[in-house]
Amino acid sequence: MPKSLLKNKRGQLGNLQGIILTLVVVGILVGVAFLVLQEFMGSMEAGSEAESGVNETIQAFKKIPTFLPVIVIVAIVGVLLAIVFSVLPRAPVTQAQA
C-alpha cells in the first residue's frame, strides 16, 4: 500500500492508544477495588449484613475482568474497520444505484 494513502490515516491508530490507556486504567482501578474490599472483609464480623454486602460487591466486580478481552477485540476491530473504510476508494453513486 502506498504511503500516500496512509499519510492522513494516522488518526485511527491514535484512537487505539486512548482505548488501551483506558483499559489499563480500568484494570488498575478494579485491582485497587479488590484490595480495598478485601480489607473491609477482614475488619467485619462474620455473618453480618455488612459482610454479605461487601461479599456481593466482590462477586459483582469479579465479572469485570472477564469482559476486558472482549472489549479489547471489539476496539481493535473497530479501529481496523475505520482504517479499511477510509483507505478504500469510494465509487461515485449514480442515480441508477440510488
N, CA, C and O atoms as a GROMACS GRO file, in nm:
protein
  392
    1MET      N    1   0.084  -0.116   0.000
    1MET     CA    2   0.000   0.000   0.000
    1MET      C    3   0.089   0.124   0.000
    1MET      O    4   0.181   0.134   0.082
    2PRO      N    5   0.066   0.217  -0.088
    2PRO     CA    6   0.150   0.337  -0.093
    2PRO      C    7   0.135   0.421   0.033
    2PRO      O    8   0.030   0.423   0.098
    3LYS      N    9   0.244   0.489   0.066
    3LYS     CA   10   0.244   0.573   0.187
    3LYS      C   11   0.148   0.690   0.174
    3LYS      O   12   0.098   0.740   0.274
    4SER      N   13   0.122   0.734   0.051
    4SER     CA   14   0.033   0.848   0.033
    4SER      C   15  -0.109   0.816   0.079
    4SER      O   16  -0.181   0.906   0.123
    5LEU      N   17  -0.151   0.689   0.069
    5LEU     CA   18  -0.284   0.652   0.114
    5LEU      C   19  -0.293   0.651   0.266
    5LEU      O   20  -0.398   0.684   0.322
    6LEU      N   21  -0.186   0.614   0.334
    6LEU     CA   22  -0.188   0.605   0.480
    6LEU      C   23  -0.141   0.733   0.548
    6LEU      O   24  -0.146   0.743   0.670
    7LYS      N   25  -0.097   0.830   0.471
    7LYS     CA   26  -0.040   0.951   0.530
    7LYS      C   27  -0.139   1.023   0.621
    7LYS      O   28  -0.102   1.069   0.729
    8ASN      N   29  -0.264   1.034   0.580
    8ASN     CA   30  -0.362   1.106   0.660
    8ASN      C   31  -0.451   1.012   0.740
    8ASN      O   32  -0.555   1.054   0.791
    9LYS      N   33  -0.413   0.886   0.753
    9LYS     CA   34  -0.494   0.788   0.825
    9LYS      C   35  -0.438   0.756   0.963
    9LYS      O   36  -0.483   0.659   1.025
   10ARG      N   37  -0.345   0.832   1.010
   10ARG     CA   38  -0.284   0.804   1.139
   10ARG      C   39  -0.378   0.835   1.255
   10ARG      O   40  -0.352   0.792   1.367
   11GLY      N   41  -0.483   0.907   1.232
   11GLY     CA   42  -0.579   0.938   1.338
   11GLY      C   43  -0.647   0.815   1.392
   11GLY      O   44  -0.674   0.807   1.511
   12GLN      N   45  -0.676   0.717   1.304
   12GLN     CA   46  -0.739   0.594   1.350
   12GLN      C   47  -0.648   0.518   1.445
   12GLN      O   48  -0.695   0.458   1.542
   13LEU      N   49  -0.517   0.519   1.417
   13LEU     CA   50  -0.423   0.449   1.506
   13LEU      C   51  -0.408   0.524   1.637
   13LEU      O   52  -0.378   0.462   1.739
   14GLY      N   53  -0.427   0.653   1.637
   14GLY     CA   54  -0.424   0.730   1.761
   14GLY      C   55  -0.540   0.694   1.852
   14GLY      O   56  -0.527   0.702   1.974
   15ASN      N   57  -0.653   0.655   1.795
   15ASN     CA   58  -0.766   0.610   1.874
   15ASN      C   59  -0.731   0.486   1.955
   15ASN      O   60  -0.779   0.469   2.067
   16LEU      N   61  -0.649   0.401   1.899
   16LEU     CA   62  -0.611   0.277   1.966
   16LEU      C   63  -0.534   0.306   2.094
   16LEU      O   64  -0.550   0.236   2.194
   17GLN      N   65  -0.450   0.408   2.093
   17GLN     CA   66  -0.373   0.444   2.212
   17GLN      C   67  -0.465   0.487   2.326
   17GLN      O   68  -0.443   0.448   2.440
   18GLY      N   69  -0.566   0.564   2.297
   18GLY     CA   70  -0.661   0.606   2.400
   18GLY      C   71  -0.740   0.490   2.457
   18GLY      O   72  -0.767   0.485   2.577
   19ILE      N   73  -0.778   0.397   2.370
   19ILE     CA   74  -0.853   0.280   2.414
   19ILE      C   75  -0.768   0.194   2.506
   19ILE      O   76  -0.816   0.148   2.610
   20ILE      N   77  -0.642   0.172   2.469
   20ILE     CA   78  -0.552   0.090   2.552
   20ILE      C   79  -0.529   0.158   2.687
   20ILE      O   80  -0.532   0.091   2.790
   21LEU      N   81  -0.508   0.287   2.687
   21LEU     CA   82  -0.486   0.360   2.812
   21LEU      C   83  -0.608   0.350   2.903
   21LEU      O   84  -0.594   0.331   3.024
   22THR      N   85  -0.726   0.362   2.847
   22THR     CA   86  -0.848   0.350   2.925
   22THR      C   87  -0.862   0.211   2.986
   22THR      O   88  -0.899   0.197   3.103
   23LEU      N   89  -0.832   0.107   2.908
   23LEU     CA   90  -0.842  -0.029   2.959
   23LEU      C   91  -0.741  -0.055   3.070
   23LEU      O   92  -0.772  -0.125   3.166
   24VAL      N   93  -0.621  -0.001   3.058
   24VAL     CA   94  -0.521  -0.018   3.164
   24VAL      C   95  -0.567   0.052   3.291
   24VAL      O   96  -0.553  -0.004   3.400
   25VAL      N   97  -0.622   0.172   3.280
   25VAL     CA   98  -0.670   0.244   3.397
   25VAL      C   99  -0.786   0.167   3.463
   25VAL      O  100  -0.792   0.157   3.585
   26VAL      N  101  -0.877   0.114   3.383
   26VAL     CA  102  -0.988   0.035   3.437
   26VAL      C  103  -0.935  -0.088   3.510
   26VAL      O  104  -0.983  -0.122   3.617
   27GLY      N  105  -0.836  -0.154   3.452
   27GLY     CA  106  -0.776  -0.271   3.516
   27GLY      C  107  -0.712  -0.237   3.649
   27GLY      O  108  -0.727  -0.312   3.746
   28ILE      N  109  -0.642  -0.126   3.655
   28ILE     CA  110  -0.579  -0.084   3.780
   28ILE      C  111  -0.685  -0.049   3.885
   28ILE      O  112  -0.672  -0.086   4.001
   29LEU      N  113  -0.788   0.023   3.844
   29LEU     CA  114  -0.894   0.060   3.939
   29LEU      C  115  -0.968  -0.063   3.992
   29LEU      O  116  -1.004  -0.067   4.110
   30VAL      N  117  -0.991  -0.162   3.907
   30VAL     CA  118  -1.057  -0.284   3.953
   30VAL      C  119  -0.967  -0.358   4.053
   30VAL      O  120  -1.015  -0.411   4.152
   31GLY      N  121  -0.837  -0.361   4.026
   31GLY     CA  122  -0.743  -0.424   4.118
   31GLY      C  123  -0.742  -0.354   4.254
   31GLY      O  124  -0.740  -0.420   4.358
   32VAL      N  125  -0.741  -0.221   4.253
   32VAL     CA  126  -0.745  -0.146   4.378
   32VAL      C  127  -0.877  -0.169   4.451
   32VAL      O  128  -0.879  -0.180   4.574
   33ALA      N  129  -0.986  -0.178   4.377
   33ALA     CA  130  -1.117  -0.204   4.439
   33ALA      C  131  -1.116  -0.340   4.508
   33ALA      O  132  -1.170  -0.354   4.618
   34PHE      N  133  -1.055  -0.441   4.444
   34PHE     CA  134  -1.046  -0.572   4.508
   34PHE      C  135  -0.966  -0.564   4.638
   34PHE      O  136  -1.006  -0.624   4.739
   35LEU      N  137  -0.856  -0.492   4.637
   35LEU     CA  138  -0.775  -0.480   4.759
   35LEU      C  139  -0.852  -0.410   4.872
   35LEU      O  140  -0.847  -0.454   4.986
   36VAL      N  141  -0.920  -0.302   4.840
   36VAL     CA  142  -0.996  -0.227   4.940
   36VAL      C  143  -1.109  -0.313   4.997
   36VAL      O  144  -1.131  -0.314   5.118
   37LEU      N  145  -1.180  -0.384   4.910
   37LEU     CA  146  -1.290  -0.467   4.956
   37LEU      C  147  -1.240  -0.584   5.042
   37LEU      O  148  -1.307  -0.623   5.138
   38GLN      N  149  -1.124  -0.639   5.009
   38GLN     CA  150  -1.068  -0.746   5.091
   38GLN      C  151  -1.032  -0.693   5.230
   38GLN      O  152  -1.049  -0.764   5.329
   39GLU      N  153  -0.984  -0.570   5.238
   39GLU     CA  154  -0.955  -0.510   5.369
   39GLU      C  155  -1.083  -0.491   5.450
   39GLU      O  156  -1.083  -0.514   5.571
   40PHE      N  157  -1.191  -0.451   5.384
   40PHE     CA  158  -1.320  -0.438   5.453
   40PHE      C  159  -1.366  -0.573   5.506
   40PHE      O  160  -1.417  -0.582   5.618
   41MET      N  161  -1.349  -0.677   5.426
   41MET     CA  162  -1.392  -0.812   5.468
   41MET      C  163  -1.319  -0.855   5.595
   41MET      O  164  -1.378  -0.921   5.681
   42GLY      N  165  -1.193  -0.820   5.606
   42GLY     CA  166  -1.114  -0.861   5.722
   42GLY      C  167  -1.153  -0.789   5.850
   42GLY      O  168  -1.126  -0.838   5.959
   43SER      N  169  -1.215  -0.672   5.837
   43SER     CA  170  -1.248  -0.593   5.956
   43SER      C  171  -1.393  -0.606   5.999
   43SER      O  172  -1.436  -0.536   6.092
   44MET      N  173  -1.471  -0.692   5.936
   44MET     CA  174  -1.614  -0.705   5.969
   44MET      C  175  -1.640  -0.834   6.045
   44MET      O  176  -1.563  -0.930   6.040
   45GLU      N  177  -1.751  -0.832   6.115
   45GLU     CA  178  -1.793  -0.952   6.188
   45GLU      C  179  -1.841  -1.058   6.090
   45GLU      O  180  -1.905  -1.026   5.990
   46ALA      N  181  -1.810  -1.184   6.120
   46ALA     CA  182  -1.853  -1.293   6.034
   46ALA      C  183  -2.004  -1.306   6.041
   46ALA      O  184  -2.063  -1.306   6.149
   47GLY      N  185  -2.068  -1.319   5.925
   47GLY     CA  186  -2.212  -1.338   5.918
   47GLY      C  187  -2.293  -1.211   5.927
   47GLY      O  188  -2.416  -1.218   5.929
   48SER      N  189  -2.230  -1.094   5.933
   48SER     CA  190  -2.306  -0.969   5.944
   48SER      C  191  -2.360  -0.929   5.807
   48SER      O  192  -2.317  -0.979   5.703
   49GLU      N  193  -2.455  -0.837   5.811
   49GLU     CA  194  -2.516  -0.789   5.687
   49GLU      C  195  -2.414  -0.710   5.604
   49GLU      O  196  -2.415  -0.716   5.481
   50ALA      N  197  -2.326  -0.637   5.672
   50ALA     CA  198  -2.223  -0.560   5.602
   50ALA      C  199  -2.126  -0.654   5.529
   50ALA      O  200  -2.085  -0.626   5.416
   51GLU      N  201  -2.092  -0.764   5.594
   51GLU     CA  202  -2.001  -0.859   5.530
   51GLU      C  203  -2.065  -0.921   5.406
   51GLU      O  204  -1.998  -0.939   5.304
   52SER      N  205  -2.192  -0.954   5.414
   52SER     CA  206  -2.258  -1.012   5.296
   52SER      C  207  -2.270  -0.909   5.184
   52SER      O  208  -2.262  -0.945   5.066
   53GLY      N  209  -2.288  -0.781   5.219
   53GLY     CA  210  -2.293  -0.676   5.116
   53GLY      C  211  -2.159  -0.659   5.046
   53GLY      O  212  -2.154  -0.644   4.924
   54VAL      N  213  -2.051  -0.661   5.124
   54VAL     CA  214  -1.918  -0.649   5.064
   54VAL      C  215  -1.887  -0.771   4.980
   54VAL      O  216  -1.827  -0.760   4.873
   55ASN      N  217  -1.929  -0.888   5.027
   55ASN     CA  218  -1.906  -1.011   4.951
   55ASN      C  219  -1.981  -1.008   4.817
   55ASN      O  220  -1.928  -1.051   4.716
   56GLU      N  221  -2.104  -0.957   4.817
   56GLU     CA  222  -2.180  -0.944   4.692
   56GLU      C  223  -2.112  -0.845   4.597
   56GLU      O  224  -2.111  -0.866   4.476
   57THR      N  225  -2.057  -0.738   4.653
   57THR     CA  226  -1.986  -0.641   4.570
   57THR      C  227  -1.862  -0.703   4.507
   57THR      O  228  -1.833  -0.678   4.390
   58ILE      N  229  -1.789  -0.782   4.583
   58ILE     CA  230  -1.671  -0.851   4.530
   58ILE      C  231  -1.712  -0.946   4.417
   58ILE      O  232  -1.645  -0.952   4.314
   59GLN      N  233  -1.821  -1.018   4.436
   59GLN     CA  234  -1.868  -1.110   4.332
   59GLN      C  235  -1.908  -1.034   4.206
   59GLN      O  236  -1.885  -1.082   4.095
   60ALA      N  237  -1.967  -0.914   4.221
   60ALA     CA  238  -2.003  -0.833   4.104
   60ALA      C  239  -1.878  -0.782   4.033
   60ALA      O  240  -1.874  -0.780   3.910
   61PHE      N  241  -1.776  -0.740   4.109
   61PHE     CA  242  -1.651  -0.692   4.049
   61PHE      C  243  -1.576  -0.803   3.977
   61PHE      O  244  -1.500  -0.774   3.884
   62LYS      N  245  -1.594  -0.925   4.016
   62LYS     CA  246  -1.523  -1.036   3.952
   62LYS      C  247  -1.566  -1.055   3.806
   62LYS      O  248  -1.494  -1.118   3.729
   63LYS      N  249  -1.681  -1.003   3.768
   63LYS     CA  250  -1.730  -1.016   3.630
   63LYS      C  251  -1.658  -0.921   3.535
   63LYS      O  252  -1.648  -0.949   3.415
   64ILE      N  253  -1.609  -0.809   3.586
   64ILE     CA  254  -1.548  -0.706   3.500
   64ILE      C  255  -1.425  -0.757   3.426
   64ILE      O  256  -1.418  -0.736   3.304
   65PRO      N  257  -1.328  -0.822   3.491
   65PRO     CA  258  -1.209  -0.867   3.416
   65PRO      C  259  -1.239  -0.969   3.307
   65PRO      O  260  -1.160  -0.983   3.214
   66THR      N  261  -1.350  -1.041   3.316
   66THR     CA  262  -1.382  -1.138   3.210
   66THR      C  263  -1.424  -1.068   3.082
   66THR      O  264  -1.414  -1.126   2.974
   67PHE      N  265  -1.472  -0.944   3.092
   67PHE     CA  266  -1.515  -0.872   2.972
   67PHE      C  267  -1.404  -0.791   2.906
   67PHE      O  268  -1.419  -0.749   2.792
   68LEU      N  269  -1.292  -0.768   2.974
   68LEU     CA  270  -1.186  -0.684   2.919
   68LEU      C  271  -1.129  -0.739   2.788
   68LEU      O  272  -1.109  -0.661   2.695
   69PRO      N  273  -1.102  -0.870   2.774
   69PRO     CA  274  -1.052  -0.919   2.643
   69PRO      C  275  -1.151  -0.898   2.529
   69PRO      O  276  -1.112  -0.868   2.417
   70VAL      N  277  -1.280  -0.912   2.558
   70VAL     CA  278  -1.382  -0.891   2.455
   70VAL      C  279  -1.383  -0.744   2.413
   70VAL      O  280  -1.396  -0.713   2.295
   71ILE      N  281  -1.371  -0.654   2.509
   71ILE     CA  282  -1.369  -0.511   2.479
   71ILE      C  283  -1.247  -0.475   2.396
   71ILE      O  284  -1.255  -0.393   2.305
   72VAL      N  285  -1.133  -0.536   2.427
   72VAL     CA  286  -1.010  -0.511   2.350
   72VAL      C  287  -1.028  -0.556   2.206
   72VAL      O  288  -0.991  -0.484   2.113
   73ILE      N  289  -1.083  -0.675   2.186
   73ILE     CA  290  -1.102  -0.726   2.049
   73ILE      C  291  -1.198  -0.638   1.971
   73ILE      O  292  -1.171  -0.606   1.855
   74VAL      N  293  -1.307  -0.597   2.032
   74VAL     CA  294  -1.404  -0.510   1.963
   74VAL      C  295  -1.340  -0.376   1.928
   74VAL      O  296  -1.365  -0.323   1.820
   75ALA      N  297  -1.260  -0.320   2.018
   75ALA     CA  298  -1.195  -0.192   1.991
   75ALA      C  299  -1.096  -0.204   1.876
   75ALA      O  300  -1.092  -0.117   1.789
   76ILE      N  301  -1.016  -0.310   1.874
   76ILE     CA  302  -0.918  -0.328   1.766
   76ILE      C  303  -0.989  -0.349   1.633
   76ILE      O  304  -0.947  -0.294   1.531
   77VAL      N  305  -1.095  -0.429   1.632
   77VAL     CA  306  -1.170  -0.449   1.508
   77VAL      C  307  -1.231  -0.318   1.460
   77VAL      O  308  -1.233  -0.291   1.340
   78GLY      N  309  -1.281  -0.237   1.552
   78GLY     CA  310  -1.337  -0.107   1.514
   78GLY      C  311  -1.234  -0.016   1.451
   78GLY      O  312  -1.262   0.051   1.352
   79VAL      N  313  -1.114  -0.012   1.509
   79VAL     CA  314  -1.008   0.072   1.453
   79VAL      C  315  -0.965   0.019   1.316
   79VAL      O  316  -0.944   0.097   1.223
   80LEU      N  317  -0.952  -0.113   1.304
   80LEU     CA  318  -0.914  -0.171   1.174
   80LEU      C  319  -1.020  -0.144   1.067
   80LEU      O  320  -0.986  -0.113   0.952
   81LEU      N  321  -1.147  -0.155   1.103
   81LEU     CA  322  -1.253  -0.125   1.006
   81LEU      C  323  -1.250   0.023   0.966
   81LEU      O  324  -1.274   0.056   0.850
   82ALA      N  325  -1.222   0.110   1.061
   82ALA     CA  326  -1.212   0.253   1.028
   82ALA      C  327  -1.098   0.278   0.930
   82ALA      O  328  -1.112   0.359   0.838
   83ILE      N  329  -0.986   0.209   0.949
   83ILE     CA  330  -0.873   0.225   0.857
   83ILE      C  331  -0.909   0.171   0.720
   83ILE      O  332  -0.882   0.237   0.619
   84VAL      N  333  -0.969   0.052   0.715
   84VAL     CA  334  -1.003  -0.009   0.586
   84VAL      C  335  -1.102   0.076   0.510
   84VAL      O  336  -1.085   0.100   0.390
   85PHE      N  337  -1.207   0.123   0.578
   85PHE     CA  338  -1.308   0.201   0.508
   85PHE      C  339  -1.260   0.340   0.468
   85PHE      O  340  -1.312   0.398   0.374
   86SER      N  341  -1.160   0.392   0.537
   86SER     CA  342  -1.109   0.523   0.498
   86SER      C  343  -1.006   0.512   0.386
   86SER      O  344  -0.981   0.610   0.315
   87VAL      N  345  -0.945   0.395   0.368
   87VAL     CA  346  -0.844   0.377   0.264
   87VAL      C  347  -0.907   0.336   0.132
   87VAL      O  348  -0.860   0.375   0.025
   88LEU      N  349  -1.014   0.257   0.139
   88LEU     CA  350  -1.076   0.209   0.016
   88LEU      C  351  -1.131   0.326  -0.066
   88LEU      O  352  -1.193   0.418  -0.011
   89PRO      N  353  -1.108   0.321  -0.197
   89PRO     CA  354  -1.166   0.428  -0.281
   89PRO      C  355  -1.317   0.414  -0.286
   89PRO      O  356  -1.371   0.304  -0.290
   90ARG      N  357  -1.382   0.526  -0.286
   90ARG     CA  358  -1.528   0.525  -0.289
   90ARG      C  359  -1.575   0.543  -0.432
   90ARG      O  360  -1.530   0.633  -0.504
   91ALA      N  361  -1.667   0.455  -0.473
   91ALA     CA  362  -1.723   0.464  -0.607
   91ALA      C  363  -1.831   0.571  -0.606
   91ALA      O  364  -1.908   0.582  -0.511
   92PRO      N  365  -1.837   0.651  -0.712
   92PRO     CA  366  -1.941   0.752  -0.717
   92PRO      C  367  -2.078   0.687  -0.729
   92PRO      O  368  -2.094   0.587  -0.800
   93VAL      N  369  -2.176   0.742  -0.661
   93VAL     CA  370  -2.312   0.688  -0.664
   93VAL      C  371  -2.386   0.754  -0.780
   93VAL      O  372  -2.394   0.876  -0.788
   94THR      N  373  -2.439   0.672  -0.868
   94THR     CA  374  -2.520   0.724  -0.979
   94THR      C  375  -2.665   0.715  -0.941
   94THR      O  376  -2.699   0.653  -0.840
   95GLN      N  377  -2.751   0.776  -1.020
   95GLN     CA  378  -2.894   0.774  -0.990
   95GLN      C  379  -2.951   0.634  -1.006
   95GLN      O  380  -3.048   0.600  -0.938
   96ALA      N  381  -2.894   0.553  -1.091
   96ALA     CA  382  -2.944   0.416  -1.110
   96ALA      C  383  -2.916   0.333  -0.984
   96ALA      O  384  -2.995   0.244  -0.950
   97GLN      N  385  -2.804   0.360  -0.914
   97GLN     CA  386  -2.772   0.284  -0.794
   97GLN      C  387  -2.853   0.334  -0.674
   97GLN      O  388  -2.884   0.256  -0.584
   98ALA      N  389  -2.886   0.459  -0.673
   98ALA     CA  390  -2.958   0.516  -0.559
   98ALA      C  391  -3.102   0.479  -0.570
   98ALA      O  392  -3.182   0.516  -0.484
   0.00000   0.00000   0.00000
